[in-house]
Amino acid sequence: MDSLLAVQEWVMALGARYGVNPWIFGAIYVGAIPFFLLFTGVAVKRLRAREGAVMPIIAAGLCFISAYLYLAIVGKGIPVWVWGMLGAIIIYGGFNAVKSFRARLKD
């Protein structure tokens, strides 16, 4: 229990240091997941029907990066290495999302 409180204090201190509320970041991160899945499903459905799917794909992409957009807008003095790691995570996640998207289209 003490270690959990220590982690919480550390995260809150990081948030204060960089001007980011960890609770808001977490809420955006978790809250965007159902919308990402919804827009991905809509895009797959539209593509299977041979209809335009640009808007659902853009919406899914924005949901995918929404928490990082919050960090970019609100955060102050975020170290460069954090942006490098986030860039790598976004590229890897985007690659896997496209791969999953294509697999769903084949079904």
Protein Blocks (a to p, Z undefined) as FASTA:
>chain_A
ZZmmmmmmmmmmmmmmnopafklmmmmmmmmmmmmmmmmmmmmmmmmnopafklmmmmmm
mmmmmmmmmmmmmpghiafklmmmmmmmmmmmmmmmmmmmmmmmmZZ
